[in-house]
């Protein structure tokens, strides 16, 4: 029998909880029906949000709106910081523009100022070269900074994965999926989208194979058995609901359209076993529903390294697709 647990205690030591809470708020913005859901039908994070805000969701719409507004303001500020290269180059561009205007004035003055035109032309060339060099220098500096931020983010995520405080007891498969997902959603995922960041995924897999919280299995094992074992070992139904939602259940289609088959199977199996359903049957059904021919293929049996490679690749591919969607949306506005 599953004992009722305080929702906050379930989330201790689990990564991505804050991210999913924000996405739950996003859910409420997108779907009017979510604002009037019955308490019995609310998901894990909808109920957790109610606890965080100090009351039921419908009574706290004003508070939720304020939180979303604050988040938007923060996002706008962070976005402005990312444009620092534009701001820096703008000063140089303004100087160059002023030089152009002076040169045009000289042309109008004809012979009276013709003696200075050559000097202004040289100054214009110098300023243009300065602008070019500044842009290249700042771009190289920013690239190095992104590499450092990526490495530090992976270091922090792996450290918390190896030594969770406290240990949420999610088991190796779900813990690995959340580690990869949190890394892909942060600076490492953004850097992996660049030409120089192609190594990030492999580096993360290598780190996960070295000194894991508990030893990985040897040889090859059936994937359905791994998924069933992972869901069976979870402490309670609230953990199953939480993990299914952390891996994408209940989010708008546009946010999970790029979700990989392994991630989908884990999420579906976790949700399906709430209430005592058979984990083995739930795992087989989830895999059948998530896997088909083509790019959504998952082999029937995998080594532990192959499992990690697929989990990591899926999380980074999904995060990259979501970043592209945001960029496309921004460029269309």
N, C-alpha and C positions, 0 to 999 in steps of 0.2 A: 504494500500500500504506500502511495506517495504522500508524504506529509506536506502540509502547507508551509511555504517558506516566505520570509520577507523578501520582496523582489530585490531590494538593494543588496542583501547578502549574497544573492545568486550572482550578481555582477562583479563582485570583488575579484580583482586579479584578471578580469577578462578584457582584452583589447577591443577597440572599436565601439564600445558602448555609447560614448558621447556622440560619435558619428551617426550611429543608428537612431539615437534620440532626435538629432536634428533632421534626419530623413523622415522620422515619424511626424515631425512638425510639417515638413514639406508635403507629406501625404495629406495632411489636413488641409493644406492650401489647395491641393489639386482636386480633392474629392469632397463635395459638400456632405455626402452621406456619412463620411467619417466623423463629422462633428456631432452626429446624433446616434452613434452606435450604442447598442445596449451593452451594459457592463459585462454580461456573460459572453459576448461575442468579441470583446476587445482582445487584441494580441498582447504578448508579453510587454513589448515596449510601450504600447498605449497605456497599459496599467502602470508601468514603471514611471512614465511621464506624469501620470496622475499623482503618484507618490512624491515625485520630485517637486512638483508645483504646489503640493499641499492640499489637493482636493481632486474631485472628479473632473474629467476632461471638459465636459460641457460647461461646468461652472467656472472653468479657468481659461476660457477662450481669450479673454482680454489679456491675461498674463502670457498666454502662449503667443498672442500677437506681438506683445512687447518683446518677447524673447526673439522672435523671428526678425523684428525690426532691428534689434541690437545686432543680431547675427549679420544682417544685410549691411549695416553700417560698418561692422568689422571687416566684412568681405570687401567693401568698397575701399577701405583704408589699405588693406593688404594688397589689393589690386593696384592701388596708386603707387605703393612701394615697388612693385614689380616693374613699373614704368620708369625707374630711376635713370636708366640709360637714355631714354627719350628726353628726360628733363636735363640731364647733363649735356647731351648733344644739342639741345635747344639753345643753350647759351652760345655755343660756338656758331650755330646756324644763324642766330640773330646778328652776331658780329659780321658774319659773311654777308648777310642780307644788307647790313648797313654799308659795307664796303661797295656792294653793287650799286646802291643808291648814290653814293658819292661819285662813283665812276660815271653813272648816267648824268649827274649834274655837271661833271667835267665836260662831257660830250656837248651839252647844251651851251656851255660857256665858250666853246670853240677855242679860238687862239688865246683868249685871256688866261686860260688855265691849262693850255695844252702842255706846258712845261711839266705839270705835276701828274699827268695822266699815266705816264710810264711807271712812276712810283706807286700809284694806286693799283695798277694792274699787277705789279709784283706783290703788293700786299694781299690782293685778292687771291693770288695763287698760293701764298703762304697760308692764309686762313683756310683755304679749301683743303690743302694738304693736312693742316692741323685737325680739321674736322674728320678727315678720313682716318688719320692715325688714332685720334681719340676714340672713334667708334670701334676700331679694331682692338685697341687696348682694353677698352671696357668690356667688349664681347669676350675676349680671352679671360679677363679677370672673372667675369660672371660665370663662364664655363668652369673654371677651377673652383669657384665658390659652390656651384651646384654639385660638383663631384664630391667636395668635402661634406656638404649637407647630406648627400645621399649616403655616404659611408657612415656618418654619425647616426643617421636615422636607422640604418640597418643594424649597427652595433647596439643601439638602445633597444630595438625590437627583439633582437636575438638574446640579449642579456635578460630581458624580462621573460622571454620564453623559456630560457634555461633555468632561471631562478625566480619563478612567480611568487609574489608576495601580496596576498596569500595565494595558495595554489587553488584554483577554481575546480580542479578535478575533472577536467573535460576530456582527458585521454589524449594520446599522441596524435591521432588523425585530425580531430577537430582543432586541437591546439596548433598544429602545423598549418591548417587552412587559414586560421585567424592570423597567424604570424605573417604568412604570405600576403594575405589580404591587407593587413595594416601597412606592410612595407610598400605594397603597390599603390596604396592610396596616399602615400606621403612623398617626400622629396625623392626617394629612390625610384618610385614609379615614374615621376616626372622626368628624372634624369635618364631613365631607361628608354624614353622615347626619343632621345637625341642620338646622333651618330656615334658619339663617344661612350654612350651608356649601354651599349649592347651586351656588355659583360655582366650587368647587374643581376640578372636572373640566375645565371650560372653561379655567380659568387654567393648568392643567398642559398642556393641548393647545397653548395659545398659547406657553407657554415652550418646548415641544418644537419648535415650528415656527420659533422664533427661534434663530439661531446653533447649529444642530445639529452634532454631531461631523463629519458629512459631509453635503453638500447632499442634500435630498430630491429625488426625481424630479419632473419636470414632467408635467403632463397626467394622463391616465387610463391605468392599467395593469391587466391581468388579475390577479386575486388568486391564482390557481393558479400563475402565473408568479412572483409575488412570494414565495410560500411555497417553491417549488422553488429559486429563487435563494438564498433565505436558508439552506436546509438544505445546498445544494451548497457554499456558501462557508464552512461551518464547518471548523475546522482538523482535527478528528479525530473518530472514533467516540465517544470518551469525552465530547467536547463535546456530541455529539448526544444521548447518553444523559443527561447532566447536565441539558441544557435541557429535555428531555421531562419529566424528573422535577420540575424547578423549576416547570414549568407544570402539574403535577398528576398525571402518570402514576404509577401505583403507589400512590396514596393511597386510603384507604377512601372508599366512595361518598358518605358523608355529608359529606365534606370537599370534594368536587368536583362535587356535584350541581348547583350553580349556575354551573359553569364555562361561559363563553360559547363560541360556535361557532368564532370566529376563533382563540381561545386553544387550543381543543381540536384544531383542524386543525394548528396549528403544532406542538403537542406530539406528535400522532400522526405527522405527517410526519417530525419529527426522529427519533422512535423507529424508524420504518419504514425509514429510510435507513441505519441501522447495518448494517454488513456490505457496503455497496456497492450497495444497491438504487437503482433509477433515481429521482432526485429528482422529475422531472416526473410520473411515474406515481404516486409516493407522495403528491405534493401533491394531484393530482386525486382520488385515492382518499380521502385524509384529509378533503378538503372535502366530498365526497359524504357521507361518514359523519357529519360534524359538523353539516351544514347541512340544515335542512328548513323547511317552511313555518311561518309564525308568528314568534314572538319570536326564534328561532334563525336568522334570515336573514342571509346575507352576500351582498352584490351581487357579480356576476361580475367587475366592474371598478370600481376606486376611485381617487380622487385620493389623494395622500399625506396631505392633511389628513383625508379621510374614513377612511383607514386608522388614523390616530392617534386620531380620535374613537371609532372602534369598539373599538380595543384598550383605550383608557382607560376607556370606559364598561363594558366587560366586566369589567375587573379590579375596578373600584369596586363594581359590582353583585354580583360574587362575594364580595368582602370583606364587604359589607353583609349578605349572606345568611348568611355564616358567623358574623358578630357576633350576628345575630338568633337563630341556632340556639343559640349559647352562652348568651344571655340567657334563652331559653326553657328551656334545660336547667337553668340556675341557679334559675329561679323555680319549677321543678317539684320541686326537692330540698328 
